[in-house]
Amino acid sequence: MNVIVLNLLQHIYKTHCTRQIFSYKVSRIKRNRHWNKVRSYSKLVSSLDLNAAPDKVSGILSCWKDKFKAVKISEPTESAEYILAYILGKKTLWNIDREQALKAEHVAEMNRLCQFRLQQIPVQYVIGEWDFCDLTLKMEPPVFIPRPETEELVVHVCNDLRYLDNDSDVVKVMEVGCGTGAISLAILKKMPFVHCTAIDKCLAACELAKENAQVNGLGSRLCISHMELTDYMPEDHELCSQKMDLLVSNPPYIPSKDMESLEPEILRFEDPCALNGGEDGLDVIKKLMKFAPKILKPRRPLWLEVDPSHPQLIRNYIDEQHLPLVFEKQFDDFNGLPRFCKLTVS
């Protein structure tokens, strides 16, 4: 099992973002401490009895929940339930008889997949898919896993699009940093008059987003490009060849100092380039604010998902740089934290 995890880590480190994988400046001492924790964790896992598991729904869920708790896996109950539901071809277990006997092949598959979860691999990667805004999207490491908060961003964007004063039958939306394609695809699903252009600097993300678009029947209205947003995008750049009606992004926005406080499974398996926003978390957001006036039509919005510390910093940056943007409004997420910002090209 450790060989599987090490191979996966090597794939992440060698193939994706090698220049920035330690851009948040984790020292050699801290890296050694991290790997010492990994080794200790592996010894703890190896002490568990991974073969014995009951054959009833209630029993196997209880068995794996206890094993997950023993090694401090986050959300142990939910992890076991998600994995078993996936094996049974269900989204949830709410209508499953908990005393139902499982087939031998289901028990074997449950044991196999749960052993991956024991290695702190996120459950989304373990089952290879996740639901987002009524879509089922394929998930592969190290591409960033979409979070529930981002579904709220989609709701805000779609509400804005419904009332957009447009002189064309087609509304053009651009997403920067598409990852799995979750935001663009959710918008396309809800808004049949929208066409999206999406970019990401990670090739694996672009390929996965294209696959998700085809599987969900939305590929004809989504154009995906492997491209990185730079500090100074010239007006004649290919991205600026056509003006957009809306720009949206869930960029990397975690301040570098906060990276080490993330869950171990996030640090070990998700692309840090999709999380680490630099010293203040604003590295990519600043690029987006400079890019927006070049790509958007006048009085068109830029929607951002941000760190709760960012709204005031964004206001300050607009004023300091004299950017042709207006900070329209900030919106809280379901935890009551300021998470979304709407800016408009003046």
C-alpha positions in Angstrom: 0.0 0.0 0.0 2.9 2.4 0.8 4.3 1.8 -2.7 1.0 2.9 -4.2 1.0 6.1 -2.2 4.7 6.8 -3.0 4.0 6.3 -6.7 1.1 8.7 -6.6 3.2 11.3 -4.7 6.0 11.0 -7.3 3.5 11.5 -10.1 2.3 14.7 -8.4 5.7 16.1 -7.7 7.4 15.2 -11.0 4.6 16.0 -13.4 2.9 19.0 -12.1 4.2 22.4 -10.9 7.7 21.2 -10.0 8.9 24.8 -10.0 6.4 25.8 -7.4 5.8 22.7 -5.3 7.8 24.1 -2.4 7.1 27.8 -3.3 5.7 28.4 0.2 9.3 27.8 1.4 8.9 24.8 3.7 12.4 24.3 5.1 14.3 21.1 4.9 13.9 20.5 8.6 10.1 20.9 8.3 10.0 18.6 5.3 11.9 16.0 7.3 9.4 16.4 10.2 6.5 16.0 7.7 8.0 12.7 6.4 8.6 11.5 9.9 4.9 12.0 10.5 4.1 10.1 7.4 6.3 7.2 8.5 4.7 7.2 11.9 1.3 7.2 10.3 2.2 4.3 8.1 3.3 2.3 11.1 -0.1 3.0 12.7 -1.9 1.9 9.7 0.1 -1.3 9.4 -1.0 -2.2 12.9 -4.6 -2.4 11.9 -6.4 -5.6 10.9 -7.4 -4.6 7.3 -8.9 -8.0 6.3 -11.6 -8.6 8.9 -14.9 -6.8 7.9 -18.5 -7.8 8.5 -20.8 -8.5 5.5 -23.8 -6.4 6.5 -24.1 -2.7 5.6 -24.3 -1.5 9.3 -21.4 -3.8 10.3 -19.0 -2.8 7.5 -19.7 0.9 7.9 -19.1 0.6 11.7 -15.9 -1.4 11.1 -14.4 1.1 8.7 -15.5 4.1 10.6 -13.6 2.8 13.6 -10.5 2.1 11.6 -10.6 5.6 10.1 -11.0 7.1 13.5 -8.1 5.1 14.9 -5.7 6.8 12.4 -7.5 10.2 12.6 -8.9 10.2 9.1 -11.1 13.3 8.6 -14.9 12.7 8.4 -14.6 8.9 9.1 -18.3 8.2 9.0 -18.9 10.2 5.8 -15.9 8.6 4.2 -17.1 5.1 4.8 -20.6 6.0 3.6 -19.5 7.7 0.4 -17.3 4.8 -0.5 -20.0 2.1 0.1 -22.7 4.2 -1.7 -20.3 4.4 -4.7 -19.8 0.7 -4.7 -23.5 0.1 -4.6 -24.2 2.5 -7.4 -25.9 5.0 -5.2 -25.4 8.7 -4.4 -26.2 8.2 -0.7 -27.2 5.4 1.7 -30.4 7.1 3.0 -32.8 4.4 1.5 -30.5 1.4 2.0 -31.5 -1.2 4.6 -28.6 -1.1 7.2 -29.2 -4.8 8.0 -28.9 -5.8 4.3 -26.3 -8.4 3.6 -23.6 -7.4 1.1 -22.4 -9.5 -1.8 -18.9 -10.9 -1.4 -17.6 -8.7 -4.3 -19.0 -5.6 -2.6 -17.3 -6.4 0.7 -14.0 -7.0 -1.2 -14.3 -3.7 -3.1 -15.1 -1.9 0.1 -12.1 -3.2 1.8 -9.9 -2.4 -1.2 -11.1 1.2 -1.6 -11.1 1.9 2.2 -7.4 0.9 2.4 -6.7 3.8 0.0 -8.6 6.1 2.3 -6.6 4.9 5.2 -3.5 6.3 3.4 -5.2 9.8 3.6 -6.1 9.8 -0.1 -9.2 12.1 -0.4 -12.4 10.2 -0.8 -13.0 12.0 -4.1 -9.8 10.5 -5.5 -10.6 7.1 -4.0 -13.9 6.8 -5.8 -12.8 8.8 -8.8 -15.8 11.1 -9.0 -17.7 13.8 -7.2 -21.0 15.7 -7.5 -21.0 19.4 -8.1 -24.2 21.4 -8.9 -26.1 18.5 -10.2 -23.2 17.3 -12.3 -21.1 14.2 -11.7 -17.4 15.0 -12.4 -14.4 12.7 -12.7 -11.7 13.3 -10.1 -8.0 12.6 -10.5 -5.0 13.6 -8.4 -3.6 16.2 -8.3 -6.3 18.3 -9.9 -8.0 20.5 -7.3 -11.2 19.1 -5.8 -14.1 21.6 -6.0 -15.5 22.6 -2.6 -19.2 23.2 -1.6 -18.6 26.9 -1.2 -17.9 27.2 -4.9 -21.4 25.9 -5.7 -22.5 29.2 -4.1 -20.2 31.1 -6.4 -22.0 29.4 -9.4 -25.4 30.5 -8.0 -24.2 34.1 -7.8 -22.8 34.1 -11.3 -25.9 32.5 -12.8 -28.2 35.0 -11.0 -26.0 37.8 -12.5 -26.2 36.2 -16.0 -30.0 36.0 -15.9 -30.3 39.8 -15.7 -27.4 40.7 -17.9 -28.3 43.3 -20.5 -26.9 41.7 -23.6 -27.4 42.6 -27.3 -26.5 39.0 -28.5 -28.2 35.7 -28.2 -25.0 34.2 -26.9 -23.4 35.3 -23.6 -19.6 34.7 -23.4 -18.1 33.7 -20.1 -14.4 33.1 -19.3 -13.1 31.1 -16.4 -9.4 31.4 -15.2 -8.1 28.3 -13.4 -10.8 25.7 -14.5 -9.4 22.7 -12.6 -11.9 19.9 -13.2 -14.1 22.3 -15.2 -16.7 22.4 -12.3 -17.6 26.1 -12.5 -17.8 26.4 -16.3 -19.7 23.2 -16.6 -22.2 24.1 -13.9 -22.8 27.5 -15.5 -23.3 25.8 -18.9 -25.7 23.3 -17.4 -27.9 26.0 -15.9 -27.5 28.6 -18.6 -28.2 27.2 -22.1 -27.4 30.6 -23.8 -23.9 30.7 -22.4 -20.6 29.7 -24.1 -17.5 29.4 -21.9 -13.8 29.7 -22.5 -11.7 28.2 -19.7 -7.9 28.2 -19.1 -5.6 26.5 -16.7 -1.8 26.3 -16.4 -2.0 22.7 -15.4 -2.2 20.3 -18.4 -3.7 17.5 -16.3 -6.5 19.9 -15.3 -7.2 20.9 -18.9 -7.4 17.3 -20.0 -9.7 16.3 -17.1 -12.0 19.3 -17.7 -12.3 18.3 -21.4 -13.2 14.8 -20.4 -15.8 16.1 -17.9 -17.3 18.3 -20.5 -17.7 15.4 -23.0 -19.2 13.1 -20.4 -21.8 15.7 -19.4 -22.7 16.6 -23.0 -21.4 20.2 -22.7 -18.3 20.0 -24.8 -19.8 21.9 -27.8 -20.1 25.1 -25.7 -16.8 25.0 -23.8 -13.4 25.8 -25.2 -10.5 24.8 -22.9 -6.9 26.1 -23.3 -3.7 25.1 -21.5 -2.5 28.6 -20.7 -1.2 30.6 -17.7 -2.4 34.1 -16.9 0.6 36.5 -16.7 1.2 39.8 -15.0 1.1 41.8 -18.2 -1.2 40.3 -20.8 -0.9 42.5 -23.9 -4.0 43.8 -25.6 -3.2 41.8 -28.8 -2.9 38.5 -26.9 -5.1 35.7 -28.3 -7.1 35.7 -25.1 -8.1 39.3 -25.6 -9.2 38.8 -29.2 -12.9 38.8 -28.2 -14.6 40.6 -25.4 -16.3 38.6 -22.7 -19.6 39.3 -20.8 -18.4 37.8 -17.5 -15.1 36.7 -16.0 -15.1 34.2 -13.1 -12.3 32.5 -11.1 -11.8 30.5 -8.0 -8.0 31.2 -7.9 -5.4 29.9 -5.5 -6.0 32.3 -2.6 -4.5 30.7 0.6 -1.7 32.8 2.0 1.6 30.9 2.0 1.9 31.1 5.8 -1.4 29.2 6.1 -0.5 26.3 3.8 1.0 24.1 6.5 -2.3 24.3 8.5 -4.2 22.5 5.8 -5.3 18.9 6.3 -2.5 16.4 5.6 -4.6 14.8 2.8 -4.8 18.2 1.0 -1.1 18.9 1.3 -0.1 15.4 0.2 -2.4 14.9 -2.8 -3.9 18.1 -4.1 -1.9 20.4 -6.4 -0.4 23.2 -4.1 -0.3 25.5 -7.2 -4.1 25.5 -7.1 -4.1 26.5 -3.4 -1.1 28.7 -2.6 -1.9 32.3 -3.4 1.5 33.7 -2.4 2.4 35.9 0.6 -0.9 37.6 1.0 -2.9 35.1 -1.1 -3.5 37.7 -3.8 -0.9 36.8 -6.4 -3.3 35.5 -9.0 -6.1 37.8 -7.9 -4.0 40.8 -8.7 -3.3 39.4 -12.2 -7.0 38.8 -12.7 -7.8 42.4 -11.7 -5.3 43.7 -14.3 -6.6 41.3 -16.9 -10.3 42.0 -16.4 -10.5 45.4 -18.2 -8.7 43.9 -21.2 -11.0 41.0 -21.7 -14.4 42.3 -20.4 -16.9 44.5 -22.1 -17.6 47.8 -20.3 -19.6 47.5 -17.1 -19.2 43.7 -17.1 -18.4 41.8 -13.9 -15.5 39.9 -12.6 -16.5 37.3 -10.0 -14.0 35.9 -7.5 -13.9 33.4 -4.7 -11.4 34.7 -2.1 -10.0 34.4 1.4 -12.1 36.2 4.1 -9.2 38.6 4.6 -9.3 39.7 1.0 -12.2 42.0 0.3 -10.7 45.1 1.9 -7.3 44.3 0.4 -8.9 44.1 -3.0 -10.5 47.5 -2.5 -7.2 48.9 -1.5 -5.4 47.4 -4.5 -7.9 48.8 -7.0 -7.4 52.3 -5.5 -3.6 52.1 -5.2 -3.2 50.8 -8.8 -5.9 53.1 -10.2 -7.5 50.2 -12.0 -10.6 50.8 -14.1 -12.7 48.5 -11.7 -15.5 49.2 -9.3 -15.8 46.9 -6.2 -19.5 46.3 -6.3 -20.2 43.9 -3.5 -19.0 41.1 -1.3 -21.1 38.0 -0.3 -20.8 35.6 2.6 -20.6 31.8 2.2 -22.7 29.4 4.2 -20.4 29.7 7.1 -21.0 33.5 7.3 -17.5 34.3 6.0 -16.9 37.0 3.2 -16.0 34.6 0.4 -17.2 36.1 -2.9 -16.5 39.5 -4.6 -18.1 41.1 -7.6 -16.1 43.7 -9.4 -17.2 45.6 -12.5 -15.2 47.2 -15.3 -15.9 50.9 -15.2 
